[in-house]
Amino acid sequence: MVVVGAGIAGVACATELARSGIPVRVRERARVTGGRLASRRFEGRPVDLGAAYFTVDDPDFAAVVQRWRAAGLAGEWTDTLVAYGPGGRAEATGPMRWAAPRGLRSLVEHLAEGLPVTHDRPVTTVEPGPRVDGGEAKAVVLAMPGPQAARLLDPALAGATRAVATQSWSPALTVVLHFPVRCWPDFRGAFVNDHPVLGLVCDDGDRRGDRAPVLVAHTTAGFAARHLNQPAAAHPAVEQAVRDLLGLPEPAVSAHVHRWTCATPAAHTGSATYHLDDDGIGLAGDAFGRPRVQTAWRSGRDLGRALAARLG
Ligand SMILES: Cc1cc2nc3c(=O)[nH]c(=O)nc-3n(C[C@H](O)[C@H](O)[C@H](O)COP(=O)(O)OP(=O)(O)OC[C@H]3O[C@@H](n4cnc5c(N)ncnc54)[C@H](O)[C@@H]3O)c2cc1C
């Protein structure tokens, strides 16, 4: 049994299979586990480059979150962000947002402890059988954005090919801005509505709890789409937009741009939380519901249970 992709969906799926005694291997193309729960260290401290935070309303996911909290990995951040829009600035109260002091990637790593995950091993073909890069498998799970899965799938695997073709994805750029000192009033995080460049700006020092002078901006899909070929060139426009929004007197001392070609799927309206067909191909991820961390976890968990029932 092969799970391709060590994001939270793939890891949740493999966890369920391993718990049921089904031999499973996870193959990940990146050097690290986590996928879009991505954190990178800058000058010794982690910064979240993918998901900004996560929310919880599923009791089963809440139990996982409580284990992360008990391990000191996750904590409540805030239920109040601000929203900027044509009408000005307003407080936006909503569900509790959770953050991870060591970066959100640490949560997926914790979930993956004890699983056989091989990094730096991209899968290139999934063919009928099913076969993964020529090797036989009892079943194959593609736990990744649909366009990434589409590149691997032999068109003869018609059910999965059709399922990924129904997904529609948008890009984003994440820009990490380091400032000499904290030069903004506390705002935690800001949704930016109807803006040509910005979608969200988060105070990374606040969500991480160390008060470092670091802001993380997520761009709109439209802005990202125009900069996918040269993402680094987008930095001055994003920095200027953040400084204008927050009225920052000083420029950043350094910036890092991360490109997400597949950042967010269009919200899925059906009730299925995964795809599993008679060819032995499973699909899981945040495309099966609202595009959120919890959705990806539940999709992987549910697919793992369905496969365990079928194979066990
Ligand atoms: C900029 C941004 C902001 C976000 N903000 C939020 C937020 O605030 N709150 C929230 O809840 N969610 C947010 N999300 C969404 C959240 O990150 C995702 O829902 C979740 O991480 C998806 O997990 P996944 O396992 O489905 O997919 P992924 O994390 O994308 O995992 C897929 C994995 O498959 C691997 N892979 C792909 N192709 C291959 C291959 N050929 N061979 C081997 N491995 C392969 C990838 O390297 C990756 O590790 C955000 C996402 C982005 C990008």
The ligand as an ORCA input file, in Angstrom:
! r2SCAN-3c Opt
* xyz 0 1
  C      -0.684     30.199      1.257
  C      -1.639     29.237      1.936
  C      -2.394     29.668      3.014
  C      -3.261     28.783      3.668
  N      -3.929     29.210      4.770
  C      -4.689     28.339      5.466
  C      -5.280     28.715      6.700
  O      -5.074     29.842      7.174
  N      -6.057     27.804      7.351
  C      -6.263     26.533      6.876
  O      -6.957     25.723      7.511
  N      -5.678     26.148      5.707
  C      -4.906     27.005      5.015
  N      -4.295     26.600      3.859
  C      -4.607     25.264      3.326
  C      -3.842     24.148      4.049
  O      -2.470     24.420      4.019
  C      -4.170     22.846      3.313
  O      -5.564     22.622      3.412
  C      -3.479     21.583      3.836
  O      -2.166     21.821      4.247
  C      -3.547     20.559      2.711
  O      -2.888     19.367      3.062
  P      -2.805     18.159      2.016
  O      -2.146     17.057      2.719
  O      -4.162     17.937      1.433
  O      -1.930     18.694      0.792
  P      -0.406     19.166      0.752
  O      -0.041     19.767      2.056
  O      -0.273     20.001     -0.472
  O       0.421     17.810      0.617
  C       0.691     17.214     -0.642
  C       2.069     16.576     -0.562
  O       2.267     15.779     -1.738
  C       3.607     15.936     -2.147
  N       3.712     15.545     -3.552
  C       3.165     16.169     -4.632
  N       3.498     15.506     -5.758
  C       4.254     14.429     -5.389
  C       4.891     13.383     -6.098
  N       4.829     13.293     -7.436
  N       5.589     12.447     -5.413
  C       5.669     12.520     -4.043
  N       5.099     13.505     -3.323
  C       4.392     14.448     -3.980
  C       3.880     17.412     -1.890
  O       5.281     17.675     -1.857
  C       3.187     17.622     -0.545
  O       4.061     17.360      0.535
  C      -3.399     27.443      3.197
  C      -2.619     27.012      2.119
  C      -1.745     27.906      1.497
  C      -0.874     27.396      0.370
*
